[in-house]
Amino acid sequence: LRKTGFEYSQSATRFSKDEGVSQIGDGPIGSGMPFWVKATFGAPQFSIFSIYMLISVHATLYYEKMGAKLAYLAFFTAFARSFDVLTDPLMSWWSDSTRTKWGRRRPFIAVGCFLFAFNQLMLLSPGVIAPSLKGTNGVSYWYGAFFVFFYLSDTLCNVPYNAFGPELTEDTAERSNMYFVQNIFGMVGTLMGAACPPGLEASGISMEWSFTIVGLIFGGWFIVTQLWLVHSLRERQESQKQAPVPLVTSMNRALRNDPFSRILLASFLDSVGWFALAATMPFYLQYVVRPGAYSDTSDEVWLAIGLVMFFIAAIIATPFWLWCCKRFGKFNTWLAFNAMNGVTNSFFLFIPEGGIVASMIVTCLNGAPLGARFLNDSTLADTIDYDEFMSGERREAQFTMFISFVPKVVSIPTQALPIALIAAAGFIKSVDEKGDGVMVAQDQPDSVKSVIKWIYIGLPVMMNIFSFYVKWNYPITSEEMNRKIAEGITLHAAGLPAEDPITGKMIPCKANLTEKEIENGNLLDHFALNDLKQLCKEADTSFLLRALYMRRSIGCFLLVGCLTGVWATFNWLEDPTLSFIPSMFQIGIGLSMMYLVIVTFRVQAAYTLNQQGIDKDFVRKWRAQIGDTPKKSSAPLPLKPGVILKRLRENMAKVAPTLARKSKGKGPIDVHMV
């Protein structure tokens, strides 16, 4: 089979500048990805990651100096991001299920890039577009409105964009190289985003215009690079032929993937530490280290210098991490970068007030691990391959959505709560001492400094320790396992069973199921594995419906309670000690809405199963199909050689046109001889 080039599911994708990315199967294993393709995919990251950082680090102080109240910013942050709890899963499912002649991803990217660029510009330009809002609550409402629109447009455009990457190649080494290039674009852009606002201010441009100019630069770059990506790259046609899968079924299958569940938990822990650090970074520098009080340079400029050094260190370290990946393996390097991140972050604990040089050195050390961030994306792509092996489907958007969705959900409390806790500890707002509109930062009590230190140092270090433990138990640890997963996909494509390299179980080929069986399997996959075990004992969904009715009642109660809580406590935003409570109720609204949507779809699936009647034998067969059977009883009977040859000939006939192209005009290929 290898000699004939039949293992098309393992091959790296071939590329053509004239035709874009051709579908899988046009080239043998080892066909490399041209640099222009890596650059085309990575270029939009110059704006994406940069804008995220600009909003989370600089925008808080910008709006605070515009007169916005920290408690209001925390509430509107929670209000805006709670929408993502509902829209991100829907967007990922929509993209995976879309079937157009332009593909599953490119239509959304082409439309969404304009909305993304416009809304981030509006979010960064209240001082230029609406200067009359300065010093009023209106600037807080401006932030809330465009924060919502920005993240809605981010979902529309960047969920499909992130799903595009794993489709470009199935070669794990090329994936690491591709995400390495994307990471370089992201860090260079973030470096400019960190340095440009204070740099423009230092050159004499006002704070308001500095942010607007930066927004124009990043927005313009984003539109141009995304449109070039849509024009030059093509999605593979195999994914277009897959039947759409219901929303809850798709989510359940993704979460049932053991390697992915570990990555998801690690992503949650990393995100808690990262967003807590990002939210309190300006406060740590301005009120704990206080470099402006010990030099002639302002705290804002020192913050920009620190961010520049942080990202320069990350950029310099990125080739080192790529070398480590090739020398010691992706898994070992992944663990090493996680450990180094926690160790270097703990060094901030030993920086004294006024320790400018020490803080800059530790900042550089702490930036170096960020250079290995591309390994997270590369590891996720390997996990998507494992899901294809288990389910026979490609759901890139579902997986990349969850990984990007977790930071969005985590960012709600980890951006809102630190600000609220700092306010509750007795934070003293900046004041206009001279009456000239320039807000001056005030000295903070020890209680505020202690809270800032704990959030900025203690919480991220603790999260890194937990994350390292989770990653240590990640099951796909070698290139050999990735090779076996790819071989399993190939065997399934030939209609044969294959061994799961993680569990050792034999996984049957899904292609051997009828359309009706696949439809019933989609209904069964609305539910947990324990529910399927129960259905094997009693062919009745009554127990499911009783549980689902109870969960729906709980969801309604939580939603009403959270809505009431927001209404009853909204005025508490004026009280620094209670301002975080309305934000927490707003988070609960988003979570309870998503919970109700999932429960509603499950109720419908249970009704349908009950009406059709449940076949216990099929439930057992489906459990074997998804690998939910004991290892010793899951292996099917060995097939006779004649059956194997028959199936291989049938499948070879399907790929004969591709093999003919490989012969380069030397004549047709005799499929039976092959």
N, C-alpha and C positions, 0 to 999 in steps of 0.2 A: 504493500500500500504506500509506503513512504517513497519508493522508487517511482511510482506513477504520479505522485503529487496529490494523492487522494485526501490527505489530512488537511483539507481546506480550512477546517475550524480552528486549526492551530496556527495557521500561517499569519505572518505579519502582512498588513495591507500594503499593496503597491500603490504608487502615486503617479500622477501625470499632471503637469501644469496646464495642459490643454483640457483634460477631462476632469480635473479635480481628483478627489479620492475615489478610486474604483472600488467596487464591492469586493468583499472577501472572496478569496479563491482565485485571484488573478496573479498570484505570485507564490513561490515556494517559501518555506520557512527560511528566515534569515534575510529576506529582502528588506533593506533598511528604509527608515522614514527620512526623507530629505529634510534638511534644516529649514527650508522655507515653509514646510508644513508645520513644523514645531513652532516656528516664529509666528505663523498666521494664527494658530490656536492660542498661543500664549500672549499675544500682544494686547488683547482687551483687558488682561489682568493688570496691566499698568494703571488703568483707571479704577477697576473694581475694588481691589484691596486697598488702594490709596484713599478712595472716597470713604470706605468703611472706617479706616483709621482717622481720617480727617474729621469725620463726624463724631466719633467716639472720644477723641482726645482733644482737638482744638475747639470744636463747636460748643462744648459745654462752657468753657471760659468765655468764648465769644458772645454767646447769648447771655451769660451772666453779666458781662460788661455792658450789654445792650439794655440791661434792666430786668431781665427775666429772673423769676424766682426759682431756686434750685428744686424746691418741692414740686413746682408746676412742671418743670422739665422732667422730673422723675415720673410724674403721673402720665404725661403725654408720651413719654418713651414707652411706658407699659401699655398705654392705650393703642399706640401704633403697632407695636410688635406683636400684640396679642392677636391681631388679624392674621399674622403669618401662621399661627397654629392651625387655621382653617384653610388658608389659600395655598400654602406650599404643598401639602399632600394632594389637593385637587389639581394643582398645576402639573405636578410630576405625573399623575395619572393621565391627565389630559394629553400631555406631550407623548408619553409612552403609547397612548391609544390612538393618536392622530395618524391618519393615513392620507397623505397627499402626494402629488407628483413631485413636490419640492422637498419631501421628507417629513420627519417627525419633529425636527428641532429648528430648522432654518426659518420657517415662517414666523415663529414666535420671536426669534432673535432679531429678524429684520424689522419688525414692528416695535418690539420692546425697547430697542436701543435708543430710539428717539425719546420715548417717555422717561426712561431712566436718566438720560442726560438733562432733560428739561427739569425734572423734579429735584435732582441734586443741586442744580444751579439755583432754583428758587429757595431751597433749604439753606444755601450758603449766602443768600443775597438780601436779607431783610433790611439791612442798613442802607442799601443802594436803591432798592425797588420801593420800599415803604419806610423811609426815614422817620416819619411821624410816629411810628410805633415805639421808638426808643424811649425807655423809661416807663412804659405802660405794660399792663397785662396783655396787650395785643401782641407783643412780640412772642410771648409764651404760646398764644393760640396760633400764631403763624408757624412756630416750630411744630406744634402738634399736627396741624393740617398737612404740611408738606412732608413731615416724617411719615405719615400714613401713606401719602401718594408715592413717596420715594420707595418704600419697601414693597408696595404693591407692584410698581413697575420693575423693581429688582426681581421679584418672583416671576413675573411674566417673561423677562428676558434671560435671566441668569440661571434659572433652574434648567431650561433646555440647553443653555451654553455649557454648563457643568456636565450635563449628560452626554455631550458631544465627544468629550475627550476619550472615554473608554472605548468608543466605537472606532477610533482611528487606528488602533493597532492592538493585537492580542499578544505581542511579544513583550514579556515582562521587562526585559532590559531596555527596549525602546520606550516603554511607558515611563520608566524612571528618567530617561533622557528627556522625554517630552515634557514631563512635569517639572524637571529641572529648569528647562528654558522658561516655562510659564512662571516659575517661582522667581527667576531673575527679573522678569518683567514686573512682577508684583512688587518686589522689594525696591527696585529702582524708582518705580512710580510712587511708592509710599515714602521713600526718601525725599522726593521732590515735594510731596504733599506735606511732609513734616517741616521742610525748610522754607517753602515758598511764602506762606502767610507772614511769618515774622521777618523773613528776608525782604519782602516787598515793603513791609512797614518800616524797616530800617533804612530803606532807600528813599523814604519820604512819602510813600503812598499810604493813605488812611487804612485803618483796620477793615472798614467796610468794603472798600474797593479791593483790598488784598484778597479777601475770601471770594469775591465775585470773579476776579481774574483767574484764580486757581480753579474755580468751578467751570469757567469757560474752557480752560485748557484741557482739563480731564474729560469734560463732556464731549468736546470736539474729537479728542483722540478716541473715545469710546465708540462714537458713531462711525467714524471712518474705519476703524479696525474690525468692528463687528460686520459692517457691510462688506468689507473685503473677505472676511471669513465666509459669509453667506455666498458670495460670488465664486470663490475659488475652491472650497472644499465640498465634497459630496458625502452624503450618508450612504451606508451600505444597504443594498436592497433586501438582504435577508430579513432584517428587522421589520421591513414594511409588510412582509408576507405573514407575520404572526397575527393571530386573532387577538383583539383587545381583551383584557382581563378586568373584571370588576374591581373597583377601588379598594374595598376592604380585603378582598382576596389578595390583591397585589401587595398591600401593606403587610398582611399576615405572613405571606411567603418570604418577604424581605426580612421581617423580624424573626422568622423561624430559622434563618440562616445562622448557624452557630458562630462562624468567624465574623460575620457582620455584626452580630449582637455584641461581641467583645469590642469591635472597633467603635461601635456606637457608644458603649459605656465609657471607653477611653476618651472619645471625643467630648462627651458630656463633662468628664472630670477636667480635661484640658481647657475646655471653654470656660468653666467656672473660674479657674485660676487666671486665664488670660483676660477675660472681661473685667474681673475684679481689679487686676493690675492696671489695665488700660483706663478704667474709670477713675482710679485714684492717683494715676501718675502725675497729673498736673498739681494735685493737692500735696502729694508727697514732696515734690520738688519745691513748690512755692511756700509751704508752711512747715516742713520738717527740715530739709536741707538748707533752705533759704539762701541760695547763692547770691540773689540780688542784694541782700543785706551785707554781704562780705565782698562785693565787687562793684564796679561801676556799670555793670551790665544788668539789664532787667531780667526778672524771672522768666518772662516769656521767651526772651532770646536764649536763655540757658536751656529752657525746655526744648527749643528747636535744635540747639546744638546737641543735646543729649539724644534726641530722636535721630538726628543725622548720623551720629556716631554709632547708634544702635543698629541702624540699617546698613551702614557701611560695613560694620563687622559681620552682619548676616550675609551680605553679598560676597565679601571676601571668603567667608567660611563655606559657601555653597559648593564650590569645586572640591573642597576637602571632603565634604560629606558624600559627594558623588564618588570620589575615589574610594572612600571607606566602604561604600555600597558595593563596589566592584571587588574590593579586596577582601572584605570580611562578610559580605552577604547583606542583603537588604534587611532581614529581620534583626540581626545583631546591631546594625547601624541605627535602626529604628529605636531600639532599646537605649542605645548609647546617647542619642540626642535627647531623649526624654529625661534620662538621668542627669545629663549636664544642665538641662534647663532648670531643674529643681535645685541643684547644687549652687549654680551661679546666682539664682534669685535670692538664696539665703544670705549671700554676701551683703545685701543692702542693709541687713540688720546692724552691721558694724560701722556704718557711715555716720560720723558725728555731724552736728549742725555746722554748716560752713565748710564741710569736707568736699569741696568742688572737685579737686583732682581725683580723690577716691571714688566719688560718685560716677565720674566719667569713665574711669577704668572698669568699674563693676558693670556699668552700662554696656561697654563693649563686650565684656565676657558674656553677659546675659543675652546679647544679640546674636552671638555665634550659633547657638542651637537653632535659631529661626531659619538658618540656611538649609536645614534638613527638612523643612516643612513639606517639600515635594514628595517625601516618602509616604506621607499620609494618603495622598491621592493615588500614588502608585500601588500601595497596599490595598486600597479600596477597589481599584480596578481588578486586582487578582481575585478579590472576594466576589465581584460581579461575575467573573468567569465561573467560579464555584457555583453560584446560583444558577447559571445557565446549565451547568452539568446536572444539577439536582432537578430543575424545573423544565428545562428545554426552552426557556424564554430569555430574552434580553430585556432587562428593565433598568437601564442605566439611570434614567431620571428618578426612579423610585429610590435608588440607593444614594445617589448624589444629593437628592433632596433631603433625605434623612440626615446625612452628614452636615449639610448646610443648615438644615432646619433646627438641629439640636443647638448650635450656637445662637441662633435667633431666639429660641425659647429661653435659653439660659441667660442671654443678654438682658432679658426683661428684668429679672430680679437682680442680676449681678451688676447691671448699670444703674438701676433705680434704687436698690437697697443701699449700696455704699453711699450714694449721695444723700439719701434720707437718713442713714445712721450718722453721717458726718453732721448733718443739720441738727439731728436730735442730740448730739454730744455737745452742742453749744456753739456751732459755727457762727462766726461773725462776718456778715456780708461786707463786700467791698463798698466803699462810700465815695461820693464826689466831694472831696474835702475842700477844693478851691472853687467849686461852682462852675468849672469850665467844661463839665461833661466827662472828665477823665476819672474813671473809677480806680480807687487806690485800695490794694489788698491790706487787710488788717491782721495784726498778730493774733494767733489763736491760742486758746487755753490748752493745758496739757492733756485734758480729756479728749479733745479733738485730735491732737497729734497721736495719741495712743491708738485711737480708732483707725486713723489713716495707716499707721504702721502695721497693725494687725491685718487689715484688708490687703495692703499692698505687698506684704512679705509673707506673713504667716499662712494665709489662706492659699495662695498659689503654691507654696512649698508642700503643704499638706495634700493638695490635689495632685501634684506631680508624683508623690509617693504612691498614692492609690492608683494612678494611671499606669505607673510602671508595673505594678503587680498585675493589672489586667492585661497589659500588652505581653507580659512574660508568659501568659497562658494562651496567647493567640496560637491557633493550631497549624496554620500554614507557615512553616518555618524555613522552607528551603526551595530552591529552584526545581529540585526533583519532584516535590509535591505539585508545583505548578505544572510541570510537564505531564504528570499523571492525570491532573484535572483536564488538561487539553486533550489527552488521549481518550479520556472518558467521554468528552463531548464528541469526539470523532466516532467512537464506537456507537454512541446513541444515534448519530447521524446515519450510521449504517444499519440502524434497526436492531442493535445488539445491546445487551446489558453491560454494565461496567461497574467496577469496584470503586466505592467511595474511598479515596486515599486517607481521609480523616478517621472514619469510623470502621472501615473494613467491610461495610455492608455492600451487597450487590444491589445496584439501582437499576430497575427496568427502564426500557426506552419508552418515553411518553408517546412517540410516534405510532406505537402499536395500539394505542387506545382509539376508540371511535369518537366522533364528534360529540355524541350524546354522553359518553363517559367523561370526556373532558369538561363538558358543560356541568355535569353533576359534581365533578371534582372541584370545579370553581365554586359551587355552592357549599361544598363541605369545607373548603378552605376559608370560609368566613369565620370558622370557629377554631378554638384552641385544640391542641392534640388530646387533652384529657376529655374534651367533649366527643371527639371521634372515637375514643376508646369506649365511652359510654354508649354511643350509637351502635357499636358492634354487639353490645349486650341486649339493648332494647331498641327496636326499629321504630322509635317514636321521638318526636322533637318536643314533647310536652315539657320535659324538664328544662330544655333550652329556653322555651318561651317564658316559662315562669321566672327563670333567672333574668332574662332580658327585660321583662316587664318591670321587675324590681330595679334593675340598673337604669332603665329609662326614667323611672320615678325619681331615683336618686339624682340623675343628671338634671332633670327639670328643677328639682329642689335646689341644687347647687347653683344653677343658672339664675333662678329668681333671687336666691340669697345674695349672690354676688352683685346683681343689678341693684338690689335694694341697698347693699352695702356701699356701693359707689355713690348712690343718690344721698344716702344718710350721712356719709362722711366726707363729702366733697369739700365742705367748708374747713375741714381739718387740715387742708393744704396750707392754710395760713399759720398753723401751729407747728413749729419745727420738731417737737417731740412726737407728734402724731401723723405727720405728713406722709409717712410710708404706707399707712393703712389703706387709703383709697387706691394707691398703686397696686397693692396686693389683691384687692377686690377686682381690679381691672384685669389682672393676669388670670384670675379665676374665671372671668367671663369667657375669655378665649378658649381656655382648656375645657370648660364645661360644654361649650358649643361644639367643639370637635368630638368630644365624648358622645354627645347626643347623636351626631351624624353617624358615627360608627355603629352605635347601638341600633339606630333605625334601619340601617342597611342589613344588619344581622337579623333583625326581626323579620324583614322581608325574605331573606334567604331561608330562615327556619320555616316560614309559612309555605314557601315553594317546595321545600323538601317534603313537608308533611302532605301536601297535595299530591305530589308525584309518587309518594311511597318510598320507603328506604329499604334498599337491598343490603343486608348485612354482609353478604359476600363481597359486594362491590366496595363497601366501606373498608373491609380488610384489604382488598386489592389496592385501594387508593392509599391506605396507610403504608403498604409496601412500596408503592410508587414514590412516596415522599420520604422514604427511609425511616418511617416510624414503626419499626418492627425489631425484635431481638436479632442480634447478629447471626446467631446460629440457625435461625429459621427463615432468613431473608433471601438466601441464595436460590435462584431459580434452577430448575433442572438443566443440565448442559444440553445445548442444541446439537443436532446431528450435523456432520460436515456438509451434507447435501443442502440442508436448510441454510447454513451460513453462506455457502457459495451462491445460492439462489438470491439471497438478500443482497449480497455484495454486488452481484450482476445488475440487480434492479437499481441500486443506488449509483453504481458506476455509469449506468445509462443516463442518469439524470445529470451527471457532471461531465458527460462526454464532450459537450461544446467547449467547456473550459479547458479540458485536456487537449482538444484539437487546437485551441489557440496556443497552448504551450508547445505544440509540435512545430510551430513557426513555419507552417506551409509544407511540412514534410509528408503530408498526406493524412487521411483519416486514421483514427486509432481503432483497432479491433478491441471492442470492449470485452468480448469473451476471452480473448488472448490475455488481456490485462487481468 
